Every structure is written in C-alpha cells, then in structure tokens.
Amino acid sequence: MLSGQGSTLLSGVNAIIGILSAIQLWLVAASLEALYSNDLVTPQVALVASVVLALVNALLCRHALSFDRRRQDERRRASSPRRVRSGGAS
C-alpha cells in the first residue's frame, strides 16, 4: 500500500529539492563573485552545474507528483464502494 510510505517519501524528496535549490543559489552567488573579480571560467562551470541541478530538481518534482497522484488514486479506490455488475442473462 502506497499511503504508508507516502509521507516519508514525499518529505525526503522535498528535503532533497530544498537542498539542491540552496546549492543553486550558492552557485549564483559564486558566479557573481567570480564575475566581479574578472574570472570568466567559474560562471560557465556554475552554469553547467546549475542546469544539471535544475534537471535533477525537475525529475524529482515529477516523481513526487506522480507518486502523490498514485497515492490519491489508491485512496479514492479504497474509499469508494465497489459496484457489482448485474450479470442479467436474458
């Protein structure tokens, strides 16, 4: 059953997304500092790293949203009464 592990998984994914976002902010700060000191290589490396982190964040968000959607579907199926088809042979 997905609902037992759902909150733990979503909390972990959200924590990782938050950490990666903080790293991206640090990369922006390092890039600006490098630009102020006339270093043109560091911002390029930071751009590549930031793009990779953005892709990882997007994949994690996608995974979390699809997991949450499956969890909600499971809850709906568990709470809705099952309908029995009448197999009326005429």
Buried (B, 14 or more C-beta within 10 A) or exposed (E): EBEEEBEEBBEEBEEBBEEBEEEBEEBEEBBEEBEEEEEEEBBEEBEEBBEEBEEEBEEBEEEBEEBBEEBEEBBEEEEEEEEEEEEEEE
